[in-house]
């Protein structure tokens, strides 16, 4: 009689019960995993936008001090070290405008173009140069990014 009681207490899960649990976990994973996996990319995009805004602010301070933005050839490096090529800034801040140039969240340098004082600061984004996924100061408020 005692063996019969112990046998009932040790009863395990049936195959059907295990399969139901596996199916439920699979459904939850199908719903949750894509949402979790997309967050790192969204965080990278937000970081790139914040970096671009910081670079834009530093460039505005540079222009305020020197009357012009750095040329395309001088690039963003002009915010860290005083340019020696023309146009040489006359009132360059002694400790620079940025401590160091940030790299985009994908490990690439930010791009800079000065086209007659119309500035373009951008990252090529996750897809790189050929992907058409640029994040720049002209589309920083787009919700598509």
C-alpha beads as a LAMMPS data file, in Angstrom:
LAMMPS data file: protein, C-alpha beads

145 atoms
144 bonds

1 atom types
1 bond types

-500.0 500.0 xlo xhi
-500.0 500.0 ylo yhi
-500.0 500.0 zlo zhi

Masses

1 110.0

Atoms # bond

1 1 1 0.000 0.000 0.000
2 1 1 2.851 2.371 0.841
3 1 1 4.420 1.768 -2.589
4 1 1 1.151 2.715 -4.270
5 1 1 1.002 6.062 -2.430
6 1 1 4.658 6.862 -3.322
7 1 1 4.005 6.014 -6.964
8 1 1 1.183 8.547 -7.111
9 1 1 3.358 11.259 -5.488
10 1 1 6.190 10.741 -7.977
11 1 1 3.980 11.140 -10.993
12 1 1 5.732 13.367 -13.595
13 1 1 4.504 15.538 -16.431
14 1 1 2.858 13.898 -19.396
15 1 1 4.161 14.443 -22.888
16 1 1 1.103 16.567 -23.695
17 1 1 1.755 18.862 -20.736
18 1 1 5.394 19.308 -21.738
19 1 1 4.398 20.013 -25.340
20 1 1 1.853 22.659 -24.238
21 1 1 4.523 24.429 -22.198
22 1 1 6.985 24.299 -25.131
23 1 1 4.369 25.750 -27.496
24 1 1 3.536 28.560 -25.060
25 1 1 7.235 29.393 -24.633
26 1 1 7.647 29.372 -28.406
27 1 1 4.765 31.807 -28.873
28 1 1 6.141 34.119 -26.187
29 1 1 9.609 33.988 -27.741
30 1 1 8.170 34.803 -31.176
31 1 1 6.482 37.892 -29.761
32 1 1 9.155 39.145 -27.350
33 1 1 12.482 38.353 -29.024
34 1 1 11.997 40.612 -32.083
35 1 1 11.144 43.521 -29.805
36 1 1 14.191 42.956 -27.627
37 1 1 16.484 42.424 -30.597
38 1 1 15.443 45.686 -32.282
39 1 1 16.266 47.811 -29.250
40 1 1 20.058 47.827 -29.691
41 1 1 19.688 49.238 -33.199
42 1 1 17.320 51.931 -31.963
43 1 1 19.805 52.806 -29.218
44 1 1 22.584 53.150 -31.814
45 1 1 20.435 55.499 -33.892
46 1 1 19.625 57.655 -30.864
47 1 1 23.336 57.769 -29.966
48 1 1 24.252 58.840 -33.501
49 1 1 21.642 61.608 -33.425
50 1 1 22.934 62.859 -30.072
51 1 1 26.529 62.848 -31.333
52 1 1 25.507 64.801 -34.441
53 1 1 23.747 67.404 -32.284
54 1 1 26.849 67.708 -30.058
55 1 1 29.096 68.112 -33.113
56 1 1 26.709 70.733 -34.536
57 1 1 26.860 72.669 -31.249
58 1 1 30.667 72.543 -31.243
59 1 1 30.722 73.767 -34.861
60 1 1 28.388 76.646 -33.951
61 1 1 30.747 77.657 -31.128
62 1 1 33.678 77.430 -33.554
63 1 1 31.872 79.788 -35.937
64 1 1 30.913 82.129 -33.109
65 1 1 34.583 82.437 -32.119
66 1 1 36.094 82.524 -35.619
67 1 1 33.392 83.870 -37.931
68 1 1 33.478 80.797 -40.204
69 1 1 32.964 77.057 -40.024
70 1 1 35.922 74.734 -40.689
71 1 1 36.361 73.856 -44.345
72 1 1 35.571 70.370 -45.610
73 1 1 39.320 69.743 -45.911
74 1 1 39.922 70.780 -42.305
75 1 1 37.058 68.534 -41.301
76 1 1 35.823 67.816 -37.824
77 1 1 39.415 67.510 -36.607
78 1 1 39.346 71.336 -36.485
79 1 1 37.190 70.987 -33.378
80 1 1 39.931 69.076 -31.553
81 1 1 43.184 70.610 -32.845
82 1 1 43.754 74.055 -34.309
83 1 1 43.882 73.896 -38.101
84 1 1 47.058 75.085 -39.782
85 1 1 45.598 75.130 -43.289
86 1 1 43.522 77.985 -44.659
87 1 1 41.273 79.381 -43.458
88 1 1 43.246 79.466 -40.205
89 1 1 40.944 80.389 -37.306
90 1 1 42.008 83.562 -35.506
91 1 1 40.229 83.005 -32.195
92 1 1 40.447 79.239 -31.855
93 1 1 39.641 78.157 -28.283
94 1 1 42.857 76.968 -26.607
95 1 1 41.387 73.718 -25.290
96 1 1 39.392 73.006 -28.434
97 1 1 35.700 72.541 -28.958
98 1 1 35.599 68.784 -28.403
99 1 1 37.989 66.688 -26.321
100 1 1 38.044 64.020 -29.009
101 1 1 36.086 63.167 -32.112
102 1 1 33.399 60.593 -31.475
103 1 1 32.961 57.638 -33.772
104 1 1 29.503 56.581 -34.779
105 1 1 27.897 53.605 -32.997
106 1 1 28.995 51.351 -35.869
107 1 1 32.664 52.249 -35.320
108 1 1 33.055 54.635 -38.260
109 1 1 34.003 58.324 -38.211
110 1 1 31.293 60.930 -38.645
111 1 1 31.314 62.635 -42.027
112 1 1 31.455 66.400 -42.519
113 1 1 30.889 68.566 -45.582
114 1 1 30.931 72.365 -45.618
115 1 1 29.309 73.518 -48.849
116 1 1 29.393 77.343 -48.674
117 1 1 28.464 77.360 -44.971
118 1 1 25.724 74.759 -45.520
119 1 1 26.902 72.001 -43.209
120 1 1 26.251 68.297 -43.533
121 1 1 27.202 66.167 -40.534
122 1 1 26.277 62.536 -40.847
123 1 1 26.870 58.861 -40.249
124 1 1 26.386 56.274 -42.952
125 1 1 24.406 54.234 -40.430
126 1 1 24.175 50.503 -39.991
127 1 1 24.330 49.683 -43.699
128 1 1 27.489 51.683 -44.402
129 1 1 28.269 53.776 -47.466
130 1 1 26.200 51.766 -49.891
131 1 1 23.105 51.256 -47.758
132 1 1 21.372 54.611 -47.997
133 1 1 20.742 54.622 -44.239
134 1 1 22.393 57.979 -43.503
135 1 1 21.624 59.712 -40.247
136 1 1 22.429 63.384 -40.623
137 1 1 21.709 66.857 -39.373
138 1 1 19.181 67.276 -42.201
139 1 1 17.032 64.288 -41.144
140 1 1 17.653 64.149 -37.418
141 1 1 13.970 64.630 -36.574
142 1 1 12.691 61.954 -38.945
143 1 1 10.834 59.200 -37.169
144 1 1 11.883 56.642 -39.804
145 1 1 15.349 56.302 -38.307

Bonds

1 1 1 2
2 1 2 3
3 1 3 4
4 1 4 5
5 1 5 6
6 1 6 7
7 1 7 8
8 1 8 9
9 1 9 10
10 1 10 11
11 1 11 12
12 1 12 13
13 1 13 14
14 1 14 15
15 1 15 16
16 1 16 17
17 1 17 18
18 1 18 19
19 1 19 20
20 1 20 21
21 1 21 22
22 1 22 23
23 1 23 24
24 1 24 25
25 1 25 26
26 1 26 27
27 1 27 28
28 1 28 29
29 1 29 30
30 1 30 31
31 1 31 32
32 1 32 33
33 1 33 34
34 1 34 35
35 1 35 36
36 1 36 37
37 1 37 38
38 1 38 39
39 1 39 40
40 1 40 41
41 1 41 42
42 1 42 43
43 1 43 44
44 1 44 45
45 1 45 46
46 1 46 47
47 1 47 48
48 1 48 49
49 1 49 50
50 1 50 51
51 1 51 52
52 1 52 53
53 1 53 54
54 1 54 55
55 1 55 56
56 1 56 57
57 1 57 58
58 1 58 59
59 1 59 60
60 1 60 61
61 1 61 62
62 1 62 63
63 1 63 64
64 1 64 65
65 1 65 66
66 1 66 67
67 1 67 68
68 1 68 69
69 1 69 70
70 1 70 71
71 1 71 72
72 1 72 73
73 1 73 74
74 1 74 75
75 1 75 76
76 1 76 77
77 1 77 78
78 1 78 79
79 1 79 80
80 1 80 81
81 1 81 82
82 1 82 83
83 1 83 84
84 1 84 85
85 1 85 86
86 1 86 87
87 1 87 88
88 1 88 89
89 1 89 90
90 1 90 91
91 1 91 92
92 1 92 93
93 1 93 94
94 1 94 95
95 1 95 96
96 1 96 97
97 1 97 98
98 1 98 99
99 1 99 100
100 1 100 101
101 1 101 102
102 1 102 103
103 1 103 104
104 1 104 105
105 1 105 106
106 1 106 107
107 1 107 108
108 1 108 109
109 1 109 110
110 1 110 111
111 1 111 112
112 1 112 113
113 1 113 114
114 1 114 115
115 1 115 116
116 1 116 117
117 1 117 118
118 1 118 119
119 1 119 120
120 1 120 121
121 1 121 122
122 1 122 123
123 1 123 124
124 1 124 125
125 1 125 126
126 1 126 127
127 1 127 128
128 1 128 129
129 1 129 130
130 1 130 131
131 1 131 132
132 1 132 133
133 1 133 134
134 1 134 135
135 1 135 136
136 1 136 137
137 1 137 138
138 1 138 139
139 1 139 140
140 1 140 141
141 1 141 142
142 1 142 143
143 1 143 144
144 1 144 145
